[in-house]
Amino acid sequence: MAEQPQPISPVKNLFAGGFGGVCLVFVGHPLDTIKVRLQTQPKPQPGQPPLYSGTFDCFRKTLVGEGVRGLYRGMAAPIIGVTPMFAVCFFGFGLGKRLQQRKPDDILTYPQLFAAGMLSGVFTTAIMAPGERIKCLLQIQAATGETKYSGSLDCAKQLYREAGIRGVYKGTMLTLMRDVPASGMYFMTYEWLKNILTPEGKSVNDLSVARILFAGGMAGIFNWAVAIPPDVLKSRFQTAPPGKYPNGFRDVLRELIREEGVASLYKGFTAVMIRAFPANAACFLGFEIAMKFLNWVAPGL
């Protein structure tokens, strides 16, 4: 079973989690943009080709039409949110582990690690939901040729002006449906692979960079294998005009399956999986490096 770390320091977790999150966004945002555009592209008219034929076509058209900056549309919202979000995420995971321990040195089972990871998904939703809403709107805006929002702050202001706080938090339930089980899988997979990759007689804290990258990258793959269907529903719901889906995700689900089939729930799958490994490898490596640095410069913090 997993070797448990010392009780987490919220201050260290803030900086280490934030640094890991910045690494994740910088590495993964271009393909996140492609994923959202694929998920939200309009259904083509009869006899007309779709706007994007696939991941690489979307990437090419974005790069040709908007340059490299187009791949980083909407990045300000997740960058602003990553420090508190990843601090809360890793803190939630640590708290979930601690709540299940009778003694500080108890070793948790993998189902218990999964449950702790799910708690982290609950914790992060309050930050993630509005950031995802703003990010998705900005990402599809450039593809449609409209310029309704000048940036993340302007988008947030307009959403609040139009529909209050509910407009900013539209899609919160779908964010929960995505992040709670996916976060459980994310952290459990990372802990499981770290244990498997740790040589006999060695500490899990002494893993090489290559092994941390592999464990983090595979954790991202497993995370998105669980998350992508609710993520498709969330992206479609969060970018829909007001009132289009009065019954929430059930209306989105019915429309997608009726018009495009079950396969539509896996739109953007290729972009997600290409992004998942390097982005999450960078996240966990950034987190581990930052934690080691903080433990070195401030062991008592």
N, C-alpha and C positions, 0 to 999 in steps of 0.2 A: 504494500500500500504506500501511499504518498508520504514522503517525509515532510512534516509541517514546518513552515518558517516561524521565526519569532513573531509575536504579536506586532502588527503593522503600526507604523508611526503615521498619523494623518498628515503631518507636515511633509515628511519624506515622500509619502504617497502622492501628495499634491504635485510636487515638482517632478518626481520620477514618472508618474502617470501622465502628467501633462507633456513631458518631453517625449514619451513614447507615442502619445497621441499626435503630436506635431509630426513626428516621423511618419506615422501611418498616413496622415492626410496628404503630406507632400508627395509621398511615393504613390499613393492610391487614387488621388482625386481625378486625374485624367480619365481613368477607366470608369470611375464612378459617374462622371459626366456622360460617357458613352452609354453606360448602363441605363441611366435615367432617360436619356433621349430615345433609346430603343424601347423602353417600357411604356413611354408615353406618346410615341408617334401615332398620329391619327390613322384610322383604318383607311386604306386606299379605296378610291372609287372603282367601280367595276371596269376592268380592262386597263387600269392604271397600275404601274409598279408602286411598291411601298416607298416611302421617303428614304429609308435605309434598308438595304438588302441583308445586312448583318453587321457584326461587330466591326470588322475591318473596313467595310464601306462607310459606316458612320464615322469611324476614326479618320478616314481619308477626307471625307467631305468636311468634317469639322476643322481639320488641320488646313485644308486648302482654303476654305471660306473664311476662317477666323484666326488662323495662325495658332501658335502654341498657347497664346492667352485664352483662346476658346476652350481649350481642354481644362483650364483652371477657373472657368466661370463658377461663381458661387462659392469659391473656396474660403472667403472671409468668414462666412457663418460657421462652418465646422472648425476653422482655425481658432476663432474666438471661443468656441464651445469646448474644444478638446481638453484644455487644462482642467477645468472643473469637472468635465464629464469623465475623463479617465481617472482623475483622483477619486471621484465618487464610485466609479466602476470598480477599481481595485480595492478601495476601502470597503465597498459592499461585499465583495468576494471574501475579504479577510474577516469581516463581521459575520458573514454567513458561516464560515468555518468555525469561528470562535463560539458562536451560539450552539453549535453541535458538539462541542468538546466538553466533556465532564471535567477533564484536567488539561492544563496547558500543553502537556506533551502527548496528548492523545493523537493517534494516527487515524485520519478519516478514510473511509471507504470511497470508492469512485462515485457511487450514487450520492453520497453526502457532499462530495465536491461538486457534483452536478447541481444539487440543490443550492449550494452556496453561490454558484455561478448564476443561477436563476434570480437570486436575490439581487445580485449586482445589476441585472437587467431592469428590475423594478426601480432601483435607485437612479439609474441614468435616464429614464424616460422623461422626467421633468425637464431635463436639459436637452435631450436628443430630439424630442418631438418638434419644438419650434424651429430648431436649427435645420432639421430635415425638411420641414415645410418651406422655409426660405430658400434653402439650397436647391430643392427640386424646381421651384418656380423660376429661379435665376438660370438654372441649367437649360430649361426648355425655352426660356424667353428668347435667347439668341438664335435658337434653331427655327423659331417661328418668324423671325424678322421684326418682332415688336420690341419696343423699348418702354415698357410700363414702369419698370423699376430701375433706378440708377445704381443701386447697390443693395447690400444686405440690410443696412439701417433703414434705407428708404422703403424697402420691401416690408420690413417689420412695422414701420409707421403706417403704411397704407393698409396693411392687413388689420391692424388694430383699429384704424379709423373706420374701416368698412364693416367689421364684424366683432370688434372688441377682442377680449382675450381668447374667446372661443375661435376666432379666425386665425389667431397665431398658433393655437394648439390643435388645429384641425388635424385629425389622423393620429391622435394620441393612443387610442385603443389599438389601432393597427400597429403602432410602434411597439406597444407592450406585447402584442401577439407575436411580433417578430423577435424582439430582443430578449424576452424572458427565456424561452427554450433555447434560443441560439446562444445566449451567454452561458447557459449551463453547459452546453456542448463545447463551447469555446474554451472555458477554463478547465473543464475536466480533461479535454484532449491534450491541452498544454501540459498539465500536471502528469498525465499518463505517459506522454512521450518523453518528458524530462526524466521520469523514473526509468523508462526502458533504455534511454540513451546514456544513463549514468553508468560508467564502468563499475564493476564490483569492487567494493572497498573504497570507492570515492564518494564525495559529497555531491549532491545535486547542485549545490551552489558553485561548483567548480567546472561546470559544463563549458566546453569550448564555444567560441562564437558560431562556428558552423552548426553545431548541434542545437544551440539556442535558435538560430535562424530557421532550421528545419522544423523544430517543435512549434515555433510561433507561426510559421507559414502553414503547416498542416492544421494547426488549430483554426486558422482563418478559413481554410477549405472546409472543414467540418462545420464551422459556424454557419457559413453561407449555404451549405447543403441543406441545412434546416431552415434558414432565414429567407431564402429567395421567394417562395410563393407569397408569404405575407408582405414581403418587400414590394413585389409587383403591385399588389392590391393597394398598399400604402402610397406608392408613387402616383398611381392613377387617381386615387381618392384625393390626395393632397393638391394635385394640380388641376382638378376638375372645377368648372365654374360653380358658383354658389347654387345650391339647390338641385344639382344634377343627380345626386345619389341621396335621396331623403332617408333611406333606411341604412345608410352607412355601407360598410364593407360587404354586406350581403348583396346589395344592388350591384356593386362593382364586380363581385364574384359571378353573379348570374349573367351580367352583360358580357364579361370576358369569355366565359365558357360557351354561352349561346352564340356569340359572334366569331370567336377565334379558337375555341376548343380548349381542352385542358392544357395543351402545350403552351398556351399564352401565359400560364402561371410561371413559366420558366424563361420568359423574355429577358434578354440580357445575361443569360446563364454564362455564355462564353466570356463576356467582359468581366463578370463578377469573379469567375474562377481564375482568369488571368491576373486580375487585380489582387485577389485574396491572399495568395501566397507571399508575394514581395511586400505588400502593405503591412500584413500582420507580422511577418518576420521582422520588418523594420520596427514595428511597434514594440514587440517583446524585447528585441535587442536594445532599443533605446531605453526601455524601462529597466532592464537588468543593469545596463551600464550606469544609468543615473542612480539607481539604488546602491550600487557598489561605491560610486563616488560619494554619495551622501553618507554612507556608513563609514567611509574613510575620513571625511572631513568633519563629520559631526556624529560620532558613534553614540552619543547619549541623547540625541535629539528625539 
